Structures are given as C-alpha cells and as structure tokens.
Amino acid sequence: MQQQIKQQQKILVVRVGRVGDMVMITAALTAILKHFQQAEVHILTGGDGQRVLKNFDSRITQFYLYNRKSINAAWVRYKLKRVIGMENYTHIFCFETNPSYLKLLSKSQAAIYVNKDCSPDKNYAWHCLQTVNRMAGKTFNEWVSLKVNASAMKQSDDILVQNKIDREHFIIGLHPSFSGLKKFKFRSQKSLHERGWPEEYWAQLAVALKHYAEQKNIHIHIIMDLLEEDRALGERIVKLSQNAVTLLIPPMNFERYKATLQSMDLLITPNTGPMHVAGALGTKMVALFAVESADNCGPYVPAEQYTALSAEDMSHPEKGLAAISVDAVMDACKTYIQ
C-alpha cells in the first residue's frame, strides 16, 4: 500500500524566470526527484523555464506556463489557481521570490515549502536546495546540471565542422552579449557598464589568447556563438581582433546551443544566462561580475570549475565591468588552457 501511495504522488515546482534563473533551481530539482523516486513532477514556469527543463527528466510530465505581465494575466491566474487546487499534489516547492505566487497555490491542500531566506552571502541555488533538504530531513549535495542529447551534439558538431573548428583542439568561447542588450540604448550608460565588457577588451583578449597559445604550442579555436540580433556586435569584435575570433550565427536552437557550450573547453562570459547553462554542463569558465556578487548569483558549480572576477575588487569599480582589465582576465584564463 505504501508503494502504491508513492507512485500516486504529484509534486509541483514553482519558478518563473529567465534562463539563468531556471538553471539555478536544477540542483534542488535533482534532489526532489531523488527523494520522491516514484513521483510525477509538474512545473509552473514561463517560456524560458520550459525551454531549459523540458528534457531534464522523464518524470517531469507537465508545464504550466505563466506570464504575470501578459494582457490576460488575471484570467490565467484564475485558471491556474483552479487547476492547481484540483490536482492532487502532495508537496509544492515554491522557489519564486515574489510572494504573490503563493496566491496561486491557495486552493491546494498540498504541503507548501518556500525558501526561508535568500541572504546574499549564499547562492540562490543553495537556498533552494536547502529548502528541499529541510523537507526531506537529509542532505542532498547537488550542483546545477543539464543534459545534452545526441541529436543536438551532432547538430553542434556539424556547425563546428562547417566553420573549420577542430573538436580535438582547445575551444575557447567568448560571450560578449547579455540578456536585454538591444534594449540598452533606452537605458543609462551606468546599467550598460554593469553588464557589458567593452568590445575592444574582448578583441584584445582574443589576440592575447591566440599569442599565448602559439607560445605554448597549443592549438586553439576562439569562437562566439551569438544570436542574429548580436551579429553587429560580433562582427565588430572579429574586426577589432583582426579575425582572431570565429563568429557563429546558426539558427537558434537551445538544445544545439547547449551542445556547443558543452563542447567549449573554456568560456569567458559576464554574469548572464549562458554562464549558468555552461556551468550546468561542466564547462570551465572565467566569469565577470559588477555590482552583483558571484556568491549570490554566480554559477552553482564546484569551485575548481570557474574563476569569478569582480569589478568591486579592482581599482576603479565605478567603471563597472570595464574595471576588470584584459590582463586580469588573461591571467585567469591561463589556469585552464593546456
């Protein structure tokens, strides 16, 4: 009878956010799946959440999509509240920081768990994992994780081959963009400086990486895999670097993009979604931060997998990411290039 009850359990996980936000709950999600080994899991999330988690585990069988800023948000909230109340959930994990989401759960008889605190000295992924640990009464030591399927890996390999990128060589990825970059012409330069490393710095870094590899007799490829909307940015960096970088603008496919990130031996990136995705795939990284702390919003991965450089630790933190010199990034990269 006890086994039958376990098989009938349904768990709801609530988190609506961008790609990086969703990657940060994967450690907790893994712990949930391990603890409730026979349970069916549903996810209340947005479009990015479904994109990130749709192939995470076969026991995730349902996605409820919610955008609280949409025109018909009130009607969607009404329907969601009703559906959640009717589902026989035994446990609900609400990892959403906005307390209004709890109203969507008000008709459910399930036990509801929320993060007790989100103190900035700990990673948000850690807070979510501790919520599961407190419920389970045991300690799950998980890192964020994602999977890459064989079809996506073949698509990625084909694109690399077409661009004469040898998978046997050391592949370095540069990610000079970040979410919302195209909107920043309507925002303050201060905001841009907090998220963007100068184009000329990316180009100088590429040249320095190329020279270093030549001195060490290491065969490398430096690539940027960008969206069409970032083509102009990528082309400027390629030109400034005197073609030290290969620019890839393939049709956007998130599964294929994950495979390319996993193929990289090293990624240099600001604090943005691809940083979290690459971390979840095991890719080594040098990550750049300004204002926000890597302790709170950095990749939740083993310490040896990445180096965080913060503008706050540099001479002129008011410059934002520009306070982090090319030499500082280059020194961090040397740790991983072999």
Secondary structure by P-SEA (a helix, b strand, c coil): caaaaaaabbbbbbbbccaaaaaaaaaaaaaaaaaaccbbbbbbccaaaaaacccccccccbbbbbbccccaaaaaaaaaaaaaaaccccbbbcccccaaaaaaaccccccccccccccccccaaaaaaaaaaaaacccccccccccccaaaaaaaaaaaaaaccccccbbbbbbcccccccccccccaaaaaaccccaaaaaaaaaaaaaaaaaacbbbbbbbbccccaaaaaaaaaaaacccbbbbbccccaaaaaaaaaaccbbbbcccaaaaaaaaaccccbbbbccccccccccccccccbbbbbcccccccccccccccaaaaaaaaaaccc
